[in-house]
Amino acid sequence: MKIWVDADSCPIRIREIICKASHRINCPAIFAANRPIPLPKLKTVTMIITENSEQAADIYITENAEPCDLAITRDIPLAKNLIDKGVVVINDRGTHFTQDNINTFLSARNFMYELQANGLQLEKTNTFGKKEIQKFSHLLDSLLTKLTKNKD
């Protein structure tokens, strides 16, 4: 099992939590981005710098992730592609994407893009604070426990 991180937009605090968890359970964490991202120097943590194109990190993760790996991304289309491969996917706010809910998230994302394309801007109320960090941390620990038990 490996942890894959779409690192381009992953908050610092979330990266720290992922690295600590990776180190604690001795599980590789691969951060992919099209630019260097500061990470702690741990044996279990790897930074992959892809070519400098918009989807390069997504393509790298999709091509290399395997069933029962864990991926962390905000990118809904990437999440869908990974779920279709059997990868467990969460975002940095502690939302677990599944076969049952990913199409709803994808439809909402596409609707928002359509509104923006037509010049409509909805008020953004997304906050990222202690509550979201705690929710992410609990979900990450829960899934890592489940995935490492299934590995044995």
Secondary structure, DSSP 8 states (H G I E B T S, - for coil): --EEEEGGG--HHHHHHHHHHHHHHT--EEEEESS-------TTEEEEE--SSTTHHHHHHHHH--TT-EEE-S-HHHHHHHHHTT-EEE-TTS-EE-TTTHHHHHHHHHHHHHHHHTT---------SHHHHHHHHHHHHHHHHHHHHHH-
